[in-house]
Amino acid sequence: MGAGYWIVVGLVAVALATVLLAVWRDAEMVAEKERGVWVVLAASDGTGHGLDDPSTAAWPHLLAETTPPSAARIANLSVGGLTLDRAITEALPELLRLRPQGVTIWLAVNDYGFGRPLAAYIVDLETLLAAVRATGAAVVVGNLPDLATVPYLAEASGDPAALRADCARWNAAIAAVASRYEATVVDFFPNPIDPETLGPDGFHPSAEGQRRLAERFRRAMPGM
């Protein structure tokens, strides 16, 4: 057989490989689309504030890194300093555009710490959960931890018992709204905050705290 024959064979092989690669890429794209999206909506804990490597150690990233291939991909819409009212105006449009199969929301600590009235917070929580549940997405909501077990917050409050009672009051209201919208609540309140889970500033999660957050939320997220 002459050189021309082998040139033709080579060209056919290259063409076949190109077609197979295109088919494989198309299959990958279809599989990715079929995975669905699970949105995380949190504040600076979700951005990894204070960590050596925020892009890999924040709890939404840890969720994304360890979810099985068949599970939804994580879309992290967390923003440092985010409060619930800002989430409605700044993040909700993008959240709805993503058409998620599930949404995890942990936005309570900033609202409480910034002095927002509970009544206003609950109105915003109703608004956000109604919008998300209208899409058919599952919802997971984190509540307030016992902030009286954070040493500097307890000292700053001047009355740790009142701080604890306030957290319990907020959590009861959060639970009532979550129940109306069939949202799952991740209840952080019963367990005192372990100092090992706090970063150098004594407030934001450490790497260990981020790991535990990822695990707590994962257990509440179906299929993850």
C-alpha positions in Angstrom: 0.0 0.0 0.0 1.3 3.4 -0.9 1.8 6.5 1.2 -1.4 7.9 0.0 -3.4 5.1 1.6 -1.9 5.7 5.0 -2.5 9.4 4.7 -6.2 8.7 4.1 -6.3 6.3 7.0 -4.6 8.9 9.3 -7.1 11.6 8.2 -10.0 9.3 8.8 -8.7 8.4 12.3 -8.3 12.1 13.2 -11.8 12.9 11.9 -13.2 10.0 14.0 -11.4 11.1 17.1 -12.7 14.7 16.6 -16.3 13.4 16.3 -15.9 11.2 19.4 -14.4 14.1 21.4 -17.3 16.4 20.3 -19.9 13.7 21.4 -18.1 13.3 24.7 -18.1 17.0 25.3 -21.8 17.3 24.4 -22.6 14.4 26.8 -20.6 16.2 29.5 -22.6 19.4 28.9 -25.9 17.6 29.0 -24.9 15.9 32.3 -23.9 19.2 33.8 -27.2 20.8 32.9 -29.1 17.9 34.3 -27.2 18.2 37.6 -29.2 21.2 38.6 -28.1 24.0 40.9 -28.2 24.4 44.7 -27.7 28.1 45.7 -26.0 29.1 48.9 -27.0 32.5 50.3 -24.9 33.6 53.3 -22.7 36.5 54.5 -19.0 36.6 55.3 -18.9 33.1 56.6 -19.9 32.0 53.1 -17.0 34.0 51.6 -14.4 32.6 53.9 -13.6 35.9 55.7 -10.4 35.6 57.8 -9.3 32.3 56.3 -5.8 31.8 54.8 -7.5 30.5 51.5 -11.1 31.7 51.4 -11.6 30.4 47.9 -11.2 26.8 49.0 -11.9 26.7 52.7 -15.3 28.5 53.0 -18.1 26.1 53.7 -20.0 26.6 50.4 -16.8 25.6 48.6 -16.3 22.6 50.9 -19.9 21.5 49.9 -19.1 21.9 46.2 -15.8 20.0 46.6 -17.3 17.0 48.2 -20.7 16.6 46.5 -21.1 13.5 44.4 -21.1 14.0 40.6 -24.8 13.2 40.5 -25.7 15.9 43.0 -26.5 19.5 42.2 -23.7 21.9 41.7 -23.2 24.6 44.3 -23.7 28.3 43.3 -22.4 30.5 46.0 -24.1 33.9 46.1 -22.7 34.8 49.6 -21.5 38.4 50.2 -19.7 39.8 53.2 -22.0 41.9 55.4 -25.1 40.7 53.7 -28.4 41.1 55.5 -31.8 39.6 54.5 -33.2 42.8 53.1 -30.2 43.3 50.9 -30.4 39.7 49.8 -33.8 40.3 48.4 -32.8 43.3 46.3 -29.2 42.2 45.4 -29.2 38.4 45.3 -32.8 37.2 44.7 -32.9 38.1 41.0 -29.8 36.1 40.2 -31.0 33.3 42.4 -34.3 33.1 40.5 -32.4 33.2 37.2 -30.5 30.1 38.2 -33.7 28.2 38.7 -32.2 26.2 41.6 -33.5 22.9 42.8 -32.6 24.0 46.3 -31.4 27.0 48.3 -29.6 27.2 51.6 -29.9 30.5 53.5 -27.9 31.5 56.5 -28.7 35.2 57.1 -29.6 36.0 60.6 -26.5 37.0 62.6 -25.8 40.2 60.7 -29.5 41.2 60.9 -29.5 40.7 64.7 -26.1 42.3 65.2 -27.0 45.3 63.2 -30.0 45.9 65.3 -32.7 45.2 62.8 -36.1 44.8 64.4 -37.3 41.2 64.5 -40.6 42.1 62.9 -38.9 43.6 59.9 -36.6 40.6 59.6 -39.5 38.2 59.6 -41.3 40.2 56.9 -38.2 39.9 54.7 -37.8 36.2 55.5 -41.4 35.6 54.5 -40.7 37.5 51.2 -37.6 35.5 50.4 -39.0 32.1 51.3 -42.2 32.8 49.3 -40.2 33.7 46.2 -38.0 30.7 46.4 -40.7 28.2 47.3 -42.8 29.5 44.4 -40.1 28.0 42.1 -40.5 24.6 43.7 -37.0 24.7 45.2 -36.3 23.0 48.5 -35.1 25.4 51.2 -32.8 25.1 54.1 -32.5 27.9 56.7 -29.9 28.3 59.4 -30.9 30.1 62.6 -29.0 32.0 65.2 -26.4 30.2 67.3 -26.3 30.9 71.0 -24.4 34.1 70.7 -24.0 34.3 74.5 -21.4 31.5 74.1 -19.2 33.8 72.0 -17.0 35.4 74.8 -16.6 38.9 73.4 -20.3 39.1 72.4 -21.4 38.0 75.8 -19.1 40.6 77.4 -20.2 43.3 75.0 -23.9 42.6 75.6 -23.5 43.2 79.4 -26.2 40.6 79.9 -25.5 37.2 78.5 -28.8 35.8 79.7 -30.8 38.5 77.9 -28.7 37.9 74.7 -29.5 34.2 74.9 -33.2 34.9 75.4 -33.1 37.2 72.4 -31.5 34.5 70.2 -34.2 32.1 71.3 -37.0 34.6 70.5 -35.6 35.1 67.0 -35.2 31.4 66.5 -38.8 30.7 67.4 -39.9 33.3 64.9 -37.6 31.8 62.2 -38.9 28.3 62.9 -42.5 29.5 62.6 -41.9 31.1 59.1 -39.8 28.1 58.0 -42.6 25.7 58.9 -45.2 27.7 56.9 -43.0 27.4 53.8 -41.9 23.8 54.5 -38.3 24.8 54.9 -35.8 22.7 56.9 -34.2 24.6 59.8 -30.6 23.9 60.8 -30.7 24.6 64.5 -27.4 25.9 65.8 -28.8 27.2 69.1 -28.7 24.1 71.4 -24.9 23.6 71.2 -22.5 26.1 72.7 -20.1 27.5 70.2 -16.8 25.6 70.4 -13.8 28.1 70.6 -12.0 25.9 68.1 -14.5 26.8 65.5 -13.8 30.6 65.8 -11.1 32.4 63.9 -8.5 34.9 65.3 -11.1 37.7 65.5 -13.2 35.5 67.9 -16.3 35.8 65.7 -15.9 34.5 62.1 -15.5 30.7 61.6 -12.1 29.2 61.6 -11.1 26.5 59.1 -12.5 23.9 61.5 -15.6 26.0 62.0 -16.1 26.1 58.2 -15.7 22.3 58.0 -18.4 21.8 60.6 -20.7 24.3 59.0 -20.4 22.4 55.7 -21.2 19.1 57.4 -24.2 20.6 59.3 -25.7 22.1 56.2 -25.0 19.0 54.1 -27.0 16.8 56.4 -30.0 19.0 55.8 -29.7 19.2 52.0 -31.4 16.3 50.3 -29.3 14.5 47.7 -26.1 16.3 48.7 
